[in-house]
Amino acid sequence: HISVPDMIRNYSRCRKVGINYLLNVGPEPSGKLPALEKAMLKQFGDWFDCHGKPLTTARPAGISCDHESVFLMEADDAVYGAVEGLGISGNVAVTVDNGHNRTVTLSNLSRPLRNAHWLDNQEPIQTEPVNEKTLRMHLTPNPYGCDYIVRVFRAEKS
């Protein structure tokens, strides 16, 4: 069996290049899904409802990012960024992987971006324009108690 974190990573990586992801889960002879697969699909669905839906209709963006763990997609008047490996915020005494803020630079923007925020908790993301086509973003780790595996932000095109 593939793990839920691997399902999330695989889905995100497929969307990065604009292709669909086949989960390949089949029913038992009775027509029911096995309990384990059902639970895993439920977890994946919870992540998808918050993070994955925008990636379904978005298309790969021609925007560059200086960090390999970030990929960008465009849909309508927004840019979505999917970020892997942010870790979890919190005190080192109580978190296994104490996350750190990550500063990334987006370049080759067709229009300036504004109102950047995480989809999971609507937390604003601090941004600073470098020039007309370049933006620096200060990405925060996953909130304490959560590891979304792939965290997604949205920024509006001006």
Secondary structure, DSSP 8 states (H G I E B T S, - for coil): ---HHHHHHHHHHHHHTT----------TTS---HHHHHHHHHHHHHIIIIIHHHHH-EE-S-EESSTTEEEEEETTEEEEEEE---B-S-TTT-SSB---EEEEEE--SS-EEEEEETTT--B-EEEEEETTEEEEEE--B-TT---SEEEEEEEE-
